[in-house]
């Protein structure tokens, strides 16, 4: 099946180099308004993602060497490799957090189930409520703070980052604990010229968790 071991070894080297560059850890890659090829973000809100471009090129090179190393089943192996490349980074992160990670690096954030609701309760006060599903994979308790940030600029002004006016919010998760952290705040917006007057954000609420000098953007 394999006609050239040298090309096979090159495939393995380039493939795992591509995977290593594409692992979104400890910070999550924001996919809003990005250009993604083979599940690799090559352009972000801030412009070209050179790490992503390098990862993509390494993956293409690995597929080339894979084909050159085979004497049959080219399409089958290429398709399998692309599928593995798409899922392997998240699998690696999951395994790392369940086995070796400590402190805030053991914290997982299920952002797809996060949400925030905002309502003006009078002319000067915005009430915000956020539900953030978090899990501590470590056997030890982990204490950290939560801040919010805007994942993309809005013509209506800041929204979720307004929660920081009453933050940071202290959180403690026991070992192996899963918890939906609920955060509420009444925010004085009387001196903010442009801000959101209400609404909801469901899924992908962007947060930053901090512990001492360590931080993760999720």
N, C-alpha and C positions, 0 to 999 in steps of 0.2 A: 504493500500500500504506500509506504514512504520510500521514495526513490533517492532522496538526498538528505542525509542527516544534518549536514551543515545548514541548509535552508530551514530545516525543522527547528534547530537550535536558535537560529535567528528569529524565526516566528515566535518562539516562546519568549525570548528576550524582549522583542519589540511589543508583544502583546501585553506582558505584565508591566512593562514600563508605561504603556498607554493607560492601563487600569490604575496604576499607582497615581498618575497625574489626575485622573478623573474621579477620585474618591472625594466626595464633598464633606470632608471632616477636617478640623472640628467645626468649621462654619459651613452652613448650607448655601448652595448656589441658588440664587434667585432666578426663576425661569420666566418671570413675567417679561414680556417684550424682549425675548432673546431669540437668537437663531440657533437651532439645535440640529446637529447632524449625528445620526447613529447614537442618540441619547447623550451626546457631548455638546455642552454649550460653547459655541465658538464666538458668540457676540452677546454682550450683556448691555444693561442700561448705561454703563460707563464707557462703552465702545468695544473694540475687539478684545476677546479673551485669549491672550497669547498662550496661556497654559492649556486652554481648551483646544486651540488650533494645533499645538504641539501634540497633544493627546490624540487628536483626530488623525494627524499625519502618521503618527506611530502605529495607530491601528490599521490604517490603509497599508503601511509598509509590512505589517505583520501578516495581513491577508495575502499580500503579494508573495511573501516568502512561504506561506502555507501552501498556496497553489503550486509554487515551484517545487515544493518538497513532495507533492503527491503524484501518483501515477493514475489515480482514478478518484471518483466521488468528489470532484472539486466543489461543485455547487453545494452539495450536502454539508461539507465541512465548513464552507464559508458562512452559510446560513446559521449553523450551530454556533460558530465563533461569534458572530454578531449578536446573537441572542444572549450568549454567556457574557459578552462584554457589556450588555445593557443592564443585566441584573447583578453581576458580580460585585460592583462597588457597594451597593446597599447591603449585600450579604456579608461582605468583609466588615463593614461598620457594625452590623448587628452582632457578629461573632466577637468583635473586639470589645464592644460594650458589655457583652454578657460574660466575658472571661477576664480581661486584663484592665479595663478602664476603671479609674477611680475619680472621686470628686465630681466636678461638673461634666467631665468627659463621659461619665456613665449615665448622664441624663439624656433621655430620648423625648422628643417633642413630636406628637402626632398632630402636625399643623393642619392636616386636612379636616380635622374635627374641631378646630379652634373657631371662635367667633367673638365678635365685639358688637355691642349695640350702643348707639348714642342718641340722646334726646335732650333738647333744650327744656329745662324745667322752669326757667324764667329768662328774661332778656339778657342776663349776664352770666348765667350758669349752665354749663353743659354737663349732663350726667352720663358717665360711661360705665359699662359693664362688660367684662371680658371673661370668657371661659377658656382655659388653656390646659389641654390634656398632656400631662407629663408623667414619665416613668423613670424610676431610679433602678438601674440594673445592678448596682453595687449592693453588697450585703451590709454596707455601712451607711449610716445616715449622712445626707448631704445637705448643706445649707448654702443658699445662694440668693442673689437678688435678681429681679426681673425689671428690665426696661423695654420700652417700645421704640420702634423706628418706622419711618415711611419706606416701603419697598419701591415706590415710584412717585414722582411728583404729581400733584393734582391741582387742577385749576381752581378747585374749591378751597385750597389751603390745607394745612395740616389736619390730620384726623386722629389716627391711633396714637401718634407721638404726643398728643396733648395729655395723654394719661401720665406722662412723665412729670407733669407739674405737681403731682401728689406722690411721686415715687422717689427713689426706687422701692419696689415691693419685696419684702423679705419672705422667703419660702424655705421650708424645711421638709424634705422627703425622707421617710424612714427607709431602711434597707429593703429593697425589692418592692417598694410601694408604688402603686399607680394611683394617680390622683388628678382630678380636674380642678385646677387652681382657679378660684373665682376672685376676680379683682374688681372693685367698684371705686369710683371717684367722682366727686363733684368739682368741676373745673371752672375757675373764674376766667371767662373769655372776654371780659369787658375791655381789656386793653389790647386785644388781638384784632387787628383790622380785618384780616381774612382768615376764616376758619370754617370748618364744617358745622352745619346747623343740626345735624342728625344723620341717621341712617344706620346701616348694618354692614359688617364685614364678616363673611362666612368663609372659612377656610383660609389657610396661609396668612394668619395674623403674624406679622414679623416681630420677633422679640430678640433681646440680648440677655443672656444670663451671665452673671459675674460672681466670682468668688476670689476675693483678694485681687491680685494682679492678673488673674486668669479670666478670660471672657470667651463666649461663643455666640456667634450670630446665627440665629435659627429662623 
